[in-house]
C-alpha cells in the first residue's frame, strides 16, 4: 500500500490525522518526507554576511600568474628589501 498522510512532529513523535491513521496497521512500513524546517534557521556569521554583501572579486585584477610564481615574486621582493 502506498499512501500520503499529513501530520506534524510534536517533539517526540510524528502525529498524523486520525482519518489517515485508520488506513495504517501496526508494522506497516512508512516513508516520511520532511517538507519544511520552521525552527532551525542557520545563524549567519559576520564573515558570511560580509561575503554575501561585498563582492571581493570586483576589486581583484587577475595577473594570470600561478601561486608558485606569486610566491617566488614575494620572496624576491623580501630578499631585496632586507639588504
Secondary structure, DSSP 8 states (H G I E B T S, - for coil): ------EEE-SSSEEE-HHHHTT--TT----------SS------HHHHHHHH--GGGG-------HHHHHHHHHHHHHHHT-
